[in-house]
C-alpha cells in the first residue's frame, strides 16, 4: 500500500532503523551471493552508510562474512549472508486439537519441532509456555523471540480481542506468555496472517501481495498488500467468515447467513463419517455421498463468489488455501470446484483467478509465526530461504 499521509516527522534514528532493515533484507534475499557492493547497488544507499550498517549487523550477529569470491580483476568479493548460528526464533501454532512448536534459525531452517494433542477449551498458556521453555533450553545461540499463531482477532499488543468459535474474549496472551517464559519476547498473530507471512518470508519480492483463505472451524483471510500486512483499524481485516451470503442458517456468532454456516470445515463435513468421505472420493452414488458432494459444491460456489469479489476489490489474481481444510481429504475436491468456478468469472483481458495450496503446507503456521516474531524483533520479514526446504518431514523433538 502507498502511504498517503504522514503523521510524524522522520528522525535520524527512524531513518537509520529503516536503512538497517533495508540492508538486512537485501543480504537475506541475496542468499550468500551479495557483497557490500551489491548491497549498495540494490539499496541505493551511500557506500559509507552500507559499510557502517553491515559492520553493526555483524556485531549484532545478524549478518556474517560468508567467504571470498575471486574476480577476474581486482580484489576478491567478500560475500555476506545471514548469521544462522546465534539467533533462534520459535514459532507456535495453537490449533483446535493440538499445539505445535518449532525452532528456526534466522535463515528459516527448522531445527526442532514437537506437537502435543489436547482439546482447545482454553488459550493453553501453561502448555505453550512449557513447550517453549523446553525448546529454548538446549538451543545453541539464544532464543530472540517467540511467535504464536492463534485463531481470532488479535491486536498488535498480543491481546486476542475475540475468538468466537472458541469463546475467547480479551485474552492477554502475549504478555502472560512472556511472563511464563521467563521474559522472552512473545508476539501473537492471527493464524491466517501467519500463513500469509510464511509466503512472504519465502519470497524475494519486497512488494508482495498475498491473500490467504483460511478454512477450519472458522473462515478468515490473511492479507498482505504491496508488502504490508493489512489488519485494519480494529484488527478485524480478514473476518470474511461472517459475511452475509444469504443463507438461512444461524452462525455461532449469533448472526444468520454467515459464510461459515456453509463453507467452514465442520459445515462441509456435516454428519459424514470416514466411510462416507471415502465413498464420496471414490465416486459412490449413495445418498450420504451425494449429500456430502452437495455440501462441497455449495461451499465451493459461495467461496468462489467471495474470492471473485475480493479479486475485484484488491486487484488480486492468486489466492492461497490454508488451514485444516488444506490437509483434509475434502480439501482437493473443494479447491478443484472453487477453481472451476473462478475460471468462469474472468472478464476479457484479465488474468485467470487461481486458488492454490500454501507453499509449506502443515508447516506454514509455525514458520509464519516465527516470521512474525522476526518482524516484530528486527523490524522486517526477512527472506528465509532455508524454509523452502522444510516442506517434507521435519526432525522430531
C-alpha positions in Angstrom: 0.0 0.0 0.0 1.2 3.5 -0.7 1.2 5.7 2.4 -0.8 8.8 1.5 -0.3 10.9 4.6 2.4 11.0 7.3 1.6 11.7 11.0 5.1 12.3 12.3 8.4 13.6 11.1 11.2 11.3 10.2 14.0 11.4 12.7 17.7 10.5 12.4 17.1 7.3 14.4 14.0 6.3 12.4 15.8 6.7 9.1 18.7 4.7 10.4 16.3 1.9 11.6 14.7 1.9 8.1 18.1 1.6 6.4 19.1 -1.1 8.8 16.2 -3.3 7.8 16.7 -2.5 4.2 20.3 -3.7 4.2 19.3 -6.8 6.3 16.6 -7.8 3.9 18.9 -7.2 1.0 21.5 -9.6 2.5 18.9 -12.2 3.2 17.5 -12.0 -0.3 21.0 -12.4 -1.7 21.3 -15.8 -0.2 25.1 -15.6 0.4 25.8 -14.2 -3.1 25.8 -10.5 -2.3 28.9 -8.4 -1.4 28.8 -4.9 0.1 29.0 -3.5 -3.4 25.9 -5.5 -4.4 24.0 -4.2 -1.4 25.0 -0.6 -2.3 23.7 -1.1 -5.8 20.5 -2.8 -4.7 19.5 -0.4 -2.0 20.9 2.9 -3.5 22.4 3.8 -0.1 25.8 5.5 0.1 28.9 3.4 0.4 29.8 4.7 3.9 26.2 4.1 5.1 26.2 0.5 3.9 29.7 -0.2 5.4 28.6 1.2 8.8 25.3 -0.7 8.8 26.9 -4.0 7.8 29.5 -3.6 10.5 26.8 -3.1 13.0 24.7 -6.1 11.8 27.9 -8.3 12.0 28.4 -7.1 15.6 24.8 -7.9 16.4 25.3 -11.4 15.0 22.6 -10.9 12.3 25.0 -10.9 9.3 28.3 -12.7 8.8 31.0 -12.6 6.1 30.5 -15.9 4.2 33.7 -16.1 2.3 35.5 -14.6 -0.7 34.9 -14.9 -4.4 37.7 -14.4 -6.8 37.3 -11.7 -9.5 39.0 -11.5 -13.0 40.3 -8.1 -11.9 40.9 -6.6 -8.5 40.3 -7.9 -5.0 38.1 -10.8 -4.2 34.5 -10.0 -3.3 33.6 -10.5 0.4 30.3 -12.2 0.4 27.6 -11.6 3.1 25.0 -13.9 4.4 22.6 -14.2 7.4 24.3 -15.4 10.6 22.4 -18.6 11.3 24.4 -19.5 14.3 23.4 -17.0 17.0 19.7 -16.1 16.9 16.8 -18.6 17.2 13.1 -18.0 16.8 10.3 -20.2 18.0 7.0 -20.5 16.1 4.0 -21.9 17.8 0.6 -23.0 16.4 -2.3 -23.2 18.8 -4.9 -25.2 16.9 -8.2 -26.8 17.5 -6.9 -30.1 18.9 -3.2 -29.7 19.2 -0.3 -27.3 19.9 2.8 -27.4 17.7 6.1 -25.6 18.4 9.2 -25.4 16.1 12.6 -23.7 16.5 14.1 -21.9 13.5 17.4 -20.4 12.6 17.4 -16.9 11.2 17.5 -18.2 7.6 14.4 -20.4 8.2 16.0 -23.8 8.9 13.8 -25.8 11.2 16.0 -27.4 13.9 13.3 -29.0 16.1 9.6 -29.4 16.2 7.2 -31.0 18.7 3.4 -31.4 18.9 1.1 -32.2 21.8 -2.5 -33.2 21.4 -5.2 -31.6 23.6 -8.7 -30.2 23.4 -8.6 -26.4 22.9 -11.0 -25.4 25.7 -8.7 -22.6 26.8 -5.9 -20.5 25.3 -3.5 -23.1 26.7 -1.0 -20.7 28.2 0.7 -23.2 30.5 1.0 -25.9 27.8 2.5 -23.4 25.3 5.0 -21.9 27.9 6.1 -25.4 28.9 6.8 -26.3 25.2 8.7 -23.0 24.6 10.9 -23.4 27.7 11.8 -27.0 26.8 12.6 -25.9 23.2 14.7 -22.9 24.3 16.7 -24.7 27.0 19.2 -26.7 24.9 19.5 -24.4 21.9 22.8 -23.2 20.6 22.9 -19.4 20.5 19.9 -17.8 22.0 16.1 -17.5 21.5 15.5 -14.0 20.4 11.7 -14.1 20.1 8.6 -16.3 20.1 5.7 -16.1 17.6 2.3 -17.7 18.4 -0.4 -18.2 15.7 -3.9 -18.3 17.1 -7.5 -18.1 15.8 -9.4 -14.9 16.3 -9.0 -11.2 16.2 -5.5 -10.3 17.5 -4.2 -6.8 18.3 -0.6 -5.6 18.0 -0.4 -5.7 21.8 -0.8 -9.5 21.8 -4.3 -9.5 23.1 -6.8 -11.9 21.5 -9.8 -9.5 21.2 -12.3 -12.2 20.2 -12.3 -15.8 19.0 -16.0 -16.6 18.5 -15.6 -20.3 17.8 -13.6 -20.8 21.0 -15.3 -18.5 23.4 -12.1 -16.3 24.0 -12.5 -12.7 24.8 -9.8 -10.2 25.6 -7.1 -12.8 26.4 -3.8 -11.1 27.1 -1.8 -14.0 25.6 1.4 -12.2 24.6 2.0 -10.5 28.0 1.0 -13.6 30.0 3.1 -16.0 27.9 6.1 -13.7 28.1 5.9 -13.8 31.9 5.6 -17.6 31.9 8.5 -17.9 29.5 11.0 -16.0 31.8 10.6 -12.7 30.0 11.1 -13.9 26.4 9.5 -11.6 23.9 6.2 -13.2 22.7 4.4 -11.9 19.7 0.9 -13.2 18.9 -0.6 -13.3 15.3 -3.8 -14.4 13.7 -3.5 -17.8 12.1 -4.4 -16.7 8.6 -2.0 -13.8 8.8 0.7 -16.3 9.9 0.2 -18.3 6.7 0.4 -15.0 4.7 3.7 -14.1 6.4 5.1 -17.6 5.6 4.6 -16.9 1.9 6.2 -13.5 2.2 9.2 -15.0 4.1 9.9 -17.4 1.2 9.9 -14.7 -1.4 12.5 -12.2 -2.5 9.8 -9.8 -3.8 9.6 -6.8 -1.5 6.3 -5.7 -2.8 4.4 -9.0 -2.4 0.6 -9.1 -2.5 -0.7 -12.2 -0.8 -4.2 -13.2 0.2 -4.7 -16.4 2.2 -8.0 -18.1 2.5 -8.1 -19.9 5.9 -10.8 -22.6 6.3 -11.0 -24.6 9.5 -13.5 -24.3 12.4 -14.0 -20.8 11.1 -13.1 -18.9 7.9 -10.7 -16.0 7.7 -8.3 -14.2 5.4 -4.7 -13.0 5.8 -4.0 -10.0 3.5 -0.6 -8.6 2.5 -0.9 -5.7 0.1 2.2 -4.3 -1.6 4.4 -5.9 1.0 2.4 -4.7 4.1 0.3 -6.8 6.3 -3.1 -5.2 6.4 -5.0 -5.7 9.7 -7.5 -2.7 9.7 -8.1 -0.1 12.4 -9.6 -2.6 14.8 -7.6 -5.6 13.7 -10.7 -7.2 12.1 -9.4 -7.3 8.5 -10.0 -10.7 7.0 -13.0 -11.6 9.1 -14.7 -12.9 5.9 -16.3 -15.9 7.6 -19.1 -13.7 8.9 -20.0 -12.0 5.6 -23.7 -12.5 4.7 -24.2 -14.9 1.8 -28.0 -15.0 2.1 -28.2 -18.5 3.8 -30.9 -19.2 6.4 -28.6 -20.9 8.9 -27.6 -19.4 12.2 -23.9 -18.9 12.8 -22.1 -19.5 16.2 -21.6 -15.7 16.3 -25.4 -15.2 16.6 -26.0 -13.9 13.1 -27.9 -15.6 10.3 -26.4 -16.3 6.9 -22.7 -16.2 7.5 -20.3 -17.8 5.1 -19.1 -20.1 7.9 -22.5 -21.8 8.0 -21.9 -23.5 4.7 -18.2 -23.3 4.0 -16.4 -23.9 7.3 -14.8 -27.3 7.7 -17.4 -28.7 10.1 -20.2 -27.3 7.9 -18.9 -29.1 4.8 -18.3 -32.4 6.7 -21.7 -32.3 8.3 -22.7 -35.8 9.6 -20.4 -37.7 7.2 -18.1 -40.3 8.7 -14.8 -41.6 7.3 -16.6 -44.2 5.3 -18.9 -41.6 3.7 -15.9 -39.4 2.8 -14.0 -42.3 1.3 -17.1 -43.3 -0.7 -17.6 -39.7 -2.0 -13.9 -39.5 -3.0 -14.3 -42.9 -4.8 -17.3 -41.7 -6.7 -20.0 -43.6 -4.8 -23.6 -42.5 -5.6 -25.4 -43.4 -2.4 -27.5 -40.8 -0.6 -24.8 -40.0 2.0 -22.1 -39.5 -0.6 -24.4 -37.3 -2.7 -25.3 -35.2 0.3 -21.7 -34.6 1.1 -21.0 -33.7 -2.5 -23.8 -31.2 -2.4 -22.2 -29.6 0.7 -18.8 -29.4 -1.0 -20.4 -27.9 -4.1 -22.3 -25.3 -2.1 -19.2 -24.3 -0.1 -17.2 -24.0 -3.4 -19.9 -21.9 -5.0 -20.1 -19.4 -2.1 -16.3 -19.3 -1.6 -15.6 -18.7 -5.3 -18.2 -15.9 -5.3 -16.4 -14.3 -2.3 -12.9 -14.7 -3.8 -14.0 -13.1 -7.1 -15.3 -10.2 -5.1 -12.0 -9.9 -3.3 -10.2 -10.1 -6.6 -12.1 -7.2 -8.0 -11.7 -5.1 -4.8 -8.0 -5.8 -4.2 -6.7 -6.5 -7.7 -5.5 -10.0 -6.7 -5.3 -12.9 -9.1 -3.9 -15.6 -6.8 -5.3 -16.9 -3.5 -3.7 -19.3 -1.1 -5.6 -22.0 0.7 -4.5 -22.6 4.3 -6.0 -24.0 7.5 -7.1 -27.6 8.4 -9.1 -28.0 5.2 -5.8 -27.9 3.2 -4.8 -31.2 4.8 -8.3 -32.7 4.8 -9.3 -35.3 2.2 -12.1 -33.0 1.2 -9.5 -30.2 0.5 -8.5 -31.2 -3.0 -12.1 -31.6 -4.4 -13.1 -28.4 -2.7 -10.2 -26.5 -4.2 -10.9 -28.1 -7.6 -14.5 -27.0 -7.6 -13.6 -23.5 -6.5 -11.1 -23.1 -9.3 -13.6 -24.4 -11.8 -16.0 -21.7 -10.7 -13.3 -19.0 -10.6 -12.4 -19.8 -14.2 -15.9 -18.8 -15.2 -15.7 -15.4 -13.6 -12.8 -13.8 -15.5 -13.5 -10.8 -17.6 -11.9 -10.5 -21.0 -8.4 -9.2 -20.8 -7.9 -10.1 -17.2 -5.8 -12.8 -15.7 -7.2 -16.1 -14.5 -8.1 -16.3 -10.8 -6.5 -19.2 -9.0 -6.6 -20.8 -5.6 -3.5 -22.8 -4.7 -2.3 -24.7 -1.7 0.2 -22.9 0.7 3.8 -23.5 -0.1 4.8 -25.1 3.2 1.5 -27.0 3.9 1.3 -28.0 7.5 4.5 -26.1 8.4 3.2 -22.8 7.2 1.7 -21.8 10.6 4.8 -22.3 12.8 7.0 -20.9 10.0 4.8 -17.8 9.7 4.6 -17.4 13.5 8.4 -17.4 13.6 8.5 -14.9 10.7 6.1 -12.7 12.7 8.4 -12.8 15.7 11.4 -11.8 13.4 9.3 -9.0 12.0 8.5 -7.7 15.5 12.0 -8.0 16.8 14.0 -6.9 13.8 11.5 -4.7 12.0 11.2 -6.7 8.8 10.1 -10.0 7.4 13.4 -11.1 6.0 13.7 -13.7 3.2 14.2 -17.1 4.9 15.5 -19.2 2.0 16.1 -22.4 4.1 12.3 -22.5 4.8 11.7 -23.8 1.3 13.5 -27.0 2.2 11.1 -27.7 5.2 8.2 -28.9 3.1 9.0 -32.5 3.7 9.4 -34.4 7.0 10.8 -32.4 9.9 13.0 -33.5 12.8 11.0 -34.6 15.8 11.7 -33.3 19.3 
